[in-house]
Amino acid sequence: MGILAGFMVPHPPLIIPDIGRGQEREIQDTINAYRKAAEEIGRLQPETIVLLSPHQTMYADYFHISPGRSAKGDFGQFGALHVRMEASCDTAFVEHLGALAGAKGLQAGTLGERERKLDHGTMVPLYFVNQYWTEYRLVRIGLSGFPLIAHYRLGQCIREVSEALDRKTVIIASGDLSHRLKEDGPYGYQKEGPEYDSRIMDVMGRGAFGELLEFSEDFCEKAAECGHRSFTIMAGAFDRTAVKTERLSYEGPFGVGYGICIYRPGGTDSARNFQEQYETKEREKLRLQREKEDAYVRLARHTIEEYIRTGKKPEVPEGLPEELYRGRAGAFVSLKEDGKLRGCIGTIQPVRSCLAEEILHNAVSACSEDPRFSPVEQWEADRLTISVDVLGDTEPIDSPDDLDVARFGVIVTKGGRRGLLLPNLEGVDTVEQQIAIAKQKAGIREHEDVALERFEVVRHT
C-alpha cells in the first residue's frame, strides 16, 4: 500500500476547548481545517499513522523512535487532566524503520527514551483524528539536530518500510510555524517571523519540497519555528512522487503561526528527485570551494581525512608556506556539514611548537573530541566545509562598546571560568549576543559580571 497521504498540522493546546475555554474561537479557520484533515484520515482508514513531533524525545545526533506496544497521555500540564488518550503502537514498523535507517547510515532507533507519555505535539493532532478514526497503530518519531537533508532521508526510509510491510500509512507532520510574529506573543517579534511564515506557506502550499532544504539554520532559529524538520521528514516520504497539494488554512493571531495542508500522492515523478538534486548541487558547491582552499585549510582537511581513515594523527607535511613552520599562534578549526556546525576546537594561545602543529592538533580534536558532537565518520569527509581562524594577540577592554561582532572575537572570564567566541559568525548579530554565548560556553550565568578581552583573527577558508 505505502503512503496514502501526508498532513502538515500545528499543535496549539488551546485549540482543545477544555484548554482554550473560548479562546480557541479566535483560530476557527484552523479548527475547521483540522476537522477537514481529520475527516480525510477517517476516509483513508490508515492501518498506521506515523506522527512526527518536535516535542518528542530529541537528540542532536540521533532520531528517537518511541518503543513500546502502547502509549498514553493527557493534557494535565495545560490544566485539562481529564482530556486523555491512548494509542496502540506499530512495533513491527518501528523495528523495521530503525534497522533500515541504520543500514542507510542514519542514527535512529528506540534507544534513550526519556518520556513514555504522549507529548502535546502528538496529542493535539490525534485529538482531531480520533473523532473520525481510531483503528490505527501509531509510530512516533522525534526530530534531531542533524542537517535537514538527514531528515529528508529519514522520510524516504518511512516510505520504504511502509511499502515493504504493505501498510496503509498516513504521515502527520506536527509543527507550529514562527513563534515571533507579534510583540505580545510568547517570544516577541522578530522580522524573520512573518518572513518565515510567508515563505514556508508558499513552499508547502505549492508542494515545492526541494525548497525546504534551502532554509538556513540561522533563519529558522531567528524565526523560532518548531515544525520545519517535521515537514522535511514528511517531504522525504514523497521523493520522486507527484503530489497534489491542498492548502487549507493559515492563521497567527496569538503571535504563533498555524498552517494546515494536505498532500495526496500521485504516480512516479522523476523530476521530483529532491534529495539527488540537493546533493548534486552541494557536491558541486564543495568542489568549487575545495579548489579555492588555501594552505591552512588544506592542512586541516588532510589531517582530518588521514585521521578518520587511519585513527592516527599524521605528521606535518612538507611544502607548506614558511609561516606555518616558523610562526606560533592560537588557532581554531571549524567544521560544517550541510551548513550546520559539525565541530569546532581551538586554542587561545599557542601551545605547540609551530602554527602547523597547532592547526594539525586542533583539526584532530575538532573532528573527534568536540563534546557536542559524535566523531566525524569517513563517509562525511567529502561533505565537510572547513575554516581555520588564526588568532591575534588578546587585549583587555573596559566595556562592550569596545567590541565589534564583525571584527573582534571576545573572551569572557569569571574566576577560573573562561569562554571564547570567534568574530563574524552567522547568527551572531550583536555584541550582547556575542557576550551571552561566550558566557554560556563558560558556564557563567547571564547576570554575572565578567572581565572582557578582545582579539582579531585571520580567517582562512
VEXKOL-844336 format. One line per 10 residues: their letters; for each residue x, y, z of C-alpha. Coordinates in steps of 0.2 Angstrom, whole numbers, plus 5000, padded with zeros to 4 digits. Last residue first. Layout:
N
a> X/Y/Z  ... .
END
This chain:
461
thrvvefrel> 5193/5146/5020  5206/5155/5031  5200/5168/5044  5213/5180/5051  5208/5184/5068  5206/5199/5080  5206/5198/5099  5195/5205/5113  5196/5203/5131  5182/5206/5144 .
avdeheriga> 5182/5203/5163  5165/5196/5168  5150/5202/5178  5136/5189/5182  5118/5192/5175  5119/5179/5161  5126/5165/5172  5144/5159/5168  5145/5141/5162  5160/5145/5150 .
kqkaiaiqqe> 5150/5142/5134  5135/5151/5141  5146/5166/5145  5153/5166/5127  5135/5165/5120  5130/5180/5131  5145/5190/5126  5141/5188/5107  5123/5190/5109  5126/5207/5118 .
vtdvgelnpl> 5138/5212/5105  5125/5210/5091  5122/5200/5075  5128/5182/5080  5118/5172/5068  5132/5168/5056  5149/5171/5065  5159/5186/5061  5170/5185/5077  5175/5170/5087 .
llgrrggktv> 5168/5166/5104  5178/5162/5119  5173/5157/5137  5183/5157/5153  5179/5150/5170  5193/5151/5184  5186/5167/5191  5174/5175/5179  5182/5177/5162  5174/5182/5145 .
ivgfravdld> 5184/5181/5129  5178/5190/5113  5181/5189/5095  5183/5206/5086  5179/5212/5068  5161/5208/5063  5155/5207/5081  5163/5224/5085  5168/5226/5103  5175/5242/5113 .
dpsdipetdg> 5157/5247/5117  5157/5230/5127  5167/5240/5140  5184/5240/5149  5194/5230/5136  5209/5218/5139  5219/5213/5124  5222/5197/5115  5235/5194/5102  5230/5188/5085 .
lvdvsitlrd> 5221/5172/5082  5222/5161/5067  5205/5155/5062  5204/5140/5051  5189/5135/5040  5182/5118/5034  5166/5114/5024  5164/5095/5026  5154/5084/5015  5169/5075/5007 .
aewqevpsfr> 5173/5069/5025  5156/5063/5030  5158/5045/5024  5174/5043/5035  5165/5047/5051  5166/5063/5061  5166/5059/5080  5149/5062/5089  5146/5080/5093  5144/5092/5107 .
pdescasvan> 5159/5085/5116  5171/5091/5102  5184/5077/5103  5184/5068/5086  5183/5080/5071  5188/5096/5080  5201/5087/5090  5210/5081/5075  5209/5098/5067  5216/5106/5083 .
hlieealcsr> 5232/5095/5083  5235/5099/5064  5231/5118/5066  5243/5120/5081  5256/5109/5073  5256/5120/5058  5257/5135/5069  5273/5130/5077  5280/5121/5093  5263/5119/5100 .
vpqitgicgr> 5253/5128/5114  5249/5144/5105  5237/5155/5114  5218/5154/5113  5217/5136/5107  5205/5128/5096  5190/5116/5093  5175/5117/5082  5164/5103/5076  5149/5099/5065 .
lkgdeklsvf> 5141/5116/5064  5127/5116/5051  5128/5121/5033  5127/5104/5026  5141/5099/5036  5152/5112/5045  5169/5111/5053  5179/5124/5062  5197/5123/5066  5203/5137/5079 .
agargrylee> 5221/5143/5081  5232/5151/5094  5248/5157/5087  5266/5152/5083  5275/5156/5066  5290/5146/5059  5283/5131/5051  5266/5138/5046  5275/5155/5041  5286/5145/5028 .
plgepvepkk> 5271/5141/5017  5268/5122/5017  5279/5110/5006  5282/5096/5018  5268/5088/5029  5266/5089/5047  5265/5071/5053  5248/5062/5053  5237/5059/5069  5232/5041/5069 .
gtriyeeith> 5214/5033/5068  5218/5028/5050  5204/5034/5039  5197/5047/5052  5214/5054/5055  5220/5055/5037  5205/5064/5031  5205/5076/5046  5224/5080/5044  5222/5082/5025 .
ralrvyadek> 5207/5094/5028  5217/5104/5041  5232/5106/5030  5221/5111/5015  5213/5124/5026  5229/5132/5030  5236/5130/5013  5222/5139/5005  5205/5132/4999  5199/5139/4982 .
erqlrlkere> 5198/5122/4973  5189/5115/4989  5175/5128/4987  5172/5123/4969  5171/5105/4974  5160/5109/4989  5147/5119/4978  5147/5105/4965  5144/5092/4979  5131/5103/4986 .
kteyqeqfnr> 5121/5104/4970  5122/5086/4967  5116/5083/4985  5101/5094/4983  5096/5087/4966  5098/5069/4972  5087/5073/4988  5074/5082/4978  5071/5069/4965  5054/5077/4960 .
asdtggpryi> 5058/5077/4941  5057/5058/4942  5038/5059/4945  5030/5042/4950  5012/5042/4952  5000/5053/4963  5002/5056/4981  4990/5066/4991  4997/5080/5002  4986/5090/5014 .
cigygvgfpg> 4990/5107/5021  4987/5116/5038  4997/5131/5045  4997/5139/5062  5009/5154/5065  5012/5160/5083  5010/5178/5089  4992/5174/5096  4983/5179/5080  4993/5168/5068 .
eyslretkva> 4982/5160/5055  4985/5149/5039  4972/5137/5032  4968/5123/5020  4982/5122/5007  4978/5107/4996  4993/5099/4987  4993/5085/4974  5009/5076/4974  5019/5068/4960 .
trdfagamit> 5032/5056/4968  5051/5056/4966  5053/5060/4985  5036/5059/4994  5042/5051/5010  5056/5064/5010  5043/5078/5012  5036/5071/5028  5054/5071/5035  5055/5090/5029 .
fsrhgceaak> 5039/5095/5037  5044/5088/5054  5061/5097/5052  5052/5113/5049  5040/5112/5063  5046/5121/5078  5049/5139/5071  5058/5152/5081  5060/5164/5066  5078/5168/5072 .
ecfdesfell> 5081/5149/5073  5074/5146/5055  5085/5160/5048  5101/5154/5056  5098/5136/5051  5096/5141/5033  5081/5137/5023  5086/5129/5006  5082/5111/5011  5063/5116/5011 .
egfagrgmvd> 5065/5121/4993  5065/5103/4987  5048/5101/4994  5039/5113/4982  5022/5106/4987  5015/5123/4981  5006/5127/4998  5021/5120/5007  5033/5132/4998  5021/5147/4999 .
mirsdyepge> 5017/5143/5017  5035/5141/5022  5039/5158/5014  5026/5168/5022  5028/5160/5039  5047/5163/5038  5046/5181/5033  5032/5184/5047  5045/5178/5060  5061/5184/5052 .
kqygypgdek> 5056/5201/5057  5057/5196/5075  5043/5200/5087  5041/5193/5105  5043/5176/5111  5026/5171/5118  5017/5184/5108  5015/5202/5114  5027/5209/5101  5020/5199/5087 .
lrhsldgsai> 5025/5186/5074  5039/5178/5084  5033/5160/5087  5036/5155/5069  5027/5140/5062  5019/5126/5073  5024/5108/5070  5016/5091/5068  5020/5082/5052  5006/5068/5051 .
ivtkrdlaes> 5011/5054/5039  4997/5042/5033  5000/5023/5030  4991/5009/5023  5005/4996/5027  5012/4983/5014  5026/4980/5026  5039/4983/5012  5029/4998/5006  5028/5006/5023 .
vericqglry> 5046/5002/5027  5051/5011/5010  5040/5026/5014  5047/5028/5031  5065/5026/5024  5062/5041/5012  5056/5051/5026  5073/5048/5036  5082/5054/5020  5073/5071/5022 .
hailpfgslg> 5078/5072/5040  5096/5069/5035  5094/5083/5022  5089/5095/5035  5105/5093/5045  5105/5083/5060  5100/5091/5077  5086/5078/5078  5067/5076/5077  5056/5064/5086 .
irvlryetwy> 5046/5049/5079  5030/5041/5085  5023/5026/5076  5005/5024/5080  4993/5009/5076  4976/5013/5068  4958/5009/5071  4953/5025/5079  4946/5035/5065  4934/5051/5064 .
qnvfylpvmt> 4935/5059/5081  4951/5051/5085  4960/5061/5071  4955/5078/5080  4963/5073/5097  4976/5064/5087  4983/5080/5080  4983/5088/5098  4990/5073/5106  5007/5071/5096 .
ghdlkrereg> 5014/5089/5098  5006/5088/5116  5018/5074/5120  5012/5056/5123  5019/5048/5139  5035/5037/5138  5047/5051/5142  5066/5050/5142  5068/5036/5128  5087/5034/5125 .
ltgaqlgkag> 5087/5020/5112  5072/5016/5101  5081/5019/5084  5090/5031/5073  5107/5036/5068  5106/5037/5049  5119/5027/5038  5107/5018/5026  5108/5002/5036  5104/5011/5052 .
alaglhevfa> 5089/5019/5044  5083/5002/5038  5085/4994/5055  5076/5008/5065  5062/5008/5052  5060/4989/5053  5058/4989/5072  5046/5004/5072  5035/4996/5059  5034/4980/5068 .
tdcsaemrvh> 5030/4988/5084  5015/4998/5077  5009/5006/5093  4992/5006/5101  4986/5023/5106  4979/5030/5122  4971/5047/5126  4967/5060/5139  4957/5075/5142  4953/5074/5161 .
lagfqgfdgk> 4970/5082/5166  4965/5098/5157  4975/5112/5165  4988/5113/5152  5001/5101/5161  4986/5089/5163  4984/5087/5144  4984/5069/5145  4995/5054/5138  4996/5036/5135 .
asrgpsihfy> 5007/5024/5125  5005/5007/5118  5016/4992/5112  5033/5000/5117  5046/5010/5108  5047/5028/5103  5058/5032/5088  5072/5044/5093  5082/5051/5078  5100/5053/5084 .
daymtqhpsl> 5114/5066/5084  5107/5081/5092  5094/5072/5102  5075/5074/5103  5062/5065/5114  5046/5070/5106  5041/5088/5107  5046/5092/5089  5033/5079/5083  5032/5067/5068 .
lvitepqlrg> 5017/5056/5068  5017/5040/5058  4999/5034/5057  4997/5015/5053  4982/5005/5047  4975/5020/5038  4956/5022/5036  4958/5034/5021  4940/5041/5024  4944/5044/5043 .
ieeaakryan> 4961/5052/5038  4951/5064/5026  4939/5068/5040  4954/5073/5051  4961/5085/5038  4943/5093/5036  4942/5094/5055  4959/5102/5056  4954/5115/5043  4939/5120/5053 .
itdqiereqg> 4949/5121/5068  4962/5132/5059  4949/5143/5052  4941/5145/5070  4958/5152/5077  4950/5165/5088  4937/5153/5093  4950/5143/5103  4950/5157/5116  4933/5150/5121 .
rgidpiilpp> 4939/5139/5135  4956/5136/5126  4960/5121/5137  4944/5112/5138  4940/5118/5120  4956/5110/5113  4963/5123/5101  4972/5130/5117  4985/5115/5115  4992/5123/5099 .
hpvmfgalig> 4999/5109/5089  5000/5114/5071  4997/5102/5055  5005/5097/5039  4997/5081/5033  5003/5067/5022  4993/5055/5012  4991/5036/5007  5009/5031/5010  5013/5013/5006 .
m> 5000/5000/5000 .
END
